[in-house]
Amino acid sequence: MSHYLHINGQRLIDSLFALGEYGALDGGGVCRLAATAEDKAGRDFVVARMKALGLAVSIDAIGNVTGIYAGEEELPMVMMGSHIDTVGTGGLYDGNYGVMAGLEVIATLQDAGIRPRRPLAVTFFTNEEGVRFQPDMMGSVVFAGEYPLEQALAAKDRDGVTLDEALREIGYKGERQPGDLSVDSYVELHIEQGPILDKEGIDIGVVTGVQGISWQELTLTGVSNHAGTTPMSMRRDAGLAAAKIAVYARELALSLGGDQVSTVGHISVKPNLINVIPNHVVMTVDLRNTDNDILALAEKRLAEFVAKMAQEEGVEITRRSLVRFNPVIFADEIVNAVEGEARRQALSWRRLPSGAGHDAQFMASVCPAGMIFVPCVDGISHNVKEHSEAKDLIAGANVLLQVVLQRAQRTA
Amino acid sequence: MSHYLHINGQRLIDSLFALGEYGALDGGGVCRLAATAEDKAGRDFVVARMKALGLAVSIDAIGNVTGIYAGEEELPMVMMGSHIDTVGTGGLYDGNYGVMAGLEVIATLQDAGIRPRRPLAVTFFTNEEGVRFQPDMMGSVVFAGEYPLEQALAAKDRDGVTLDEALREIGYKGERQPGDLSVDSYVELHIEQGPILDKEGIDIGVVTGVQGISWQELTLTGVSNHAGTTPMSMRRDAGLAAAKIAVYARELALSLGGDQVSTVGHISVKPNLINVIPNHVVMTVDLRNTDNDILALAEKRLAEFVAKMAQEEGVEITRRSLVRFNPVIFADEIVNAVEGEARRQALSWRRLPSGAGHDAQFMASVCPAGMIFVPCVDGISHNVKEHSEAKDLIAGANVLLQVVLQRAQRTA
């Protein structure tokens, strides 16, 4: 009946730009850290739109906000959503797009006089970015029951303010228990935040799952000595050992192939002086793979190389796991629905895993879940230059509309 | 006549500890940055000792202070010396030892009723360390006429205070023109600041020269992207290129062999986040060799590798030379005299170049110059833990005494 229904593209883009006004940075981009005054302003804007659409607004104890469009029957809801918090120098699209597109889907159905069989919902989860409070994806991990609510609320920012205090301050400490909504399916529309769709000129990313993530911190302790007077053979150079590990991390990803990635993003050197051999380095290694066995193999090989470096370079090295998420595989029924809709709408598409973490990975333990990606220019995200073309944003929302409608109307 | 003359070891050690009281740090070590109130206190202490020994004190326009013990004849002076400024977390011996040992040599001769043929002098040069004002070794490079006085005086510290202002403030802006003293020879006694003598259990380092130094700063610009979503093949990772250069710098030193050393002491990464590919790195490479041709070859090979990395990793790399000193070869007559004295005094000795810069390298362009090294424990220097054993300090001063006396008495 509604395959030819289309969302209102201009209304979607306008709503994204309107939300982008809250926490807008001079010169572009947004800073809307979780549970700040800027976040409150953004939340208030989205809640006002939910209410204007006649949605029932539900807020839970971790600040997740869900707007519900009642269905014809009392059944579990088909949920769309994402987050509206941003990193310190964020763009207009990361997270925000999935939320505003969800509301646009509901508005489109209302305009067409369609009330679906199942309720539809749009949720924005608290603190997906994890910049102000750790861990990230906090609202969804708590919703899924995989992280204790009390522990999340006790997380402190740099100034010692707890998330609980911050949520109360902005008026978003709700009464509902996280996870007490009955959810039939979860579909998250998001910009890719990577370069693949943009480079390959593809409209729709059919997201098959989320890569497993292993974050390790290495602390290297050598001996600080004079760069001129210490023969090469007598050095215990923590900086050199760190450099060798960084080079190995790249080789490791290349040798494992597939979608294995490896990044050394953080390196801090002490004393960090031109003429002093470094005696202290803290570095991080970020390993990701969709295949948990290969990810575990990468971790094992890295550990072996680190041990070898410690011995060869006379440097003490300790390892600490910061984050370890297993890969998530999205439900076939959602993945296939996204692919089918992209094909029916004559959009180019490809299957790909998400390299970034998303709320959908936790919702996948609650109900059948999936994601739709659209391209972002040059893969740039977490950056004020983050940009996606309006036509791509509109195309993604039209796929979301049809997938959600299928899910909501189905009788099987 | 005086081969069996010995310095007063206790008096030397006491004087070093007494000087170390000025600018003393809690828990050990000294902070006496050039031309600060602490430096003034240290200078006043040394000048008071010069006056107590009846020396004529001469201060030049860059704040170099020379105490002169008149000789029997009006001839160019045999100068000892070093510096008394320290790094922020310095030890008691670096520089200070050569100055106080020089005064101890004169005191010993006076005690023995010896007035040498040529005048003897002890100089402490201004701002050898170069921490507060750049360049380092400033007093001696100006004394040697290899750096303009006005430019040196105009050097500003972080607060915008010029060296000229700072010297006037502490009362050490003298009237003499730097370099207008007539110098016959220069002998500098210093702790090695490296591990060779200590590791090999050797008493005296016969310093053959000073390694040439090449300091380069590399700035690498790549593209910052998400660590999870950016395939390995699409990365322009400035951090990885920096790591490869650091590993190459080590390989370069090993492949050139000899006394070639190479150090990457400074690495600053942006944005320096665990899950973001670095887009900006500033790193330094410190290359040193006693052979200028090999040093130039090392620079050339490094430049070639840097260019290759820029191409292979898609990273823009700019190079800037921060410092370039040619190697210095000390005068045979001084080197041989030091070696001969060590042998005559039944001390173990070895020839070695200095890997660190010293005032003697500029004095070598003024007159025959040389240096004597004594061991420091584990080669640790520029550190509050810097330590040399009293017996080693005393042995070095006894070699200085005899070398200086030979130079001062010689008739050839």
Interface residues (C-beta under 8 A of the other chain):
Chain A: E192 Q193 G194 P195 I196 K199 Q211 I213 W215 S224 N225 H226 A227 G228 T229 T230 P231 M232 M234 D237 G239 L240 A242 A243 K244 A246 V247 R250 A253 L254 D259 Q260 V261 S262 T263 V264 G265 H266 I267 S268 V269 P271 N272 L273 I274 N275 V276 I277 P278 T284 D286 R288 L322 S354 G355 A356 G357 G379 I380 S381 H382 N383
Chain B: E192 Q193 G194 P195 I196 K199 Q211 I213 W215 S224 N225 H226 A227 G228 T229 T230 P231 M232 M234 D237 G239 L240 A242 A243 K244 A246 V247 R250 A253 L254 D259 Q260 V261 S262 T263 V264 G265 H266 I267 S268 V269 P271 N272 L273 I274 N275 V276 I277 P278 T284 D286 R288 L322 S354 G355 A356 G357 G379 I380 S381 H382 N383
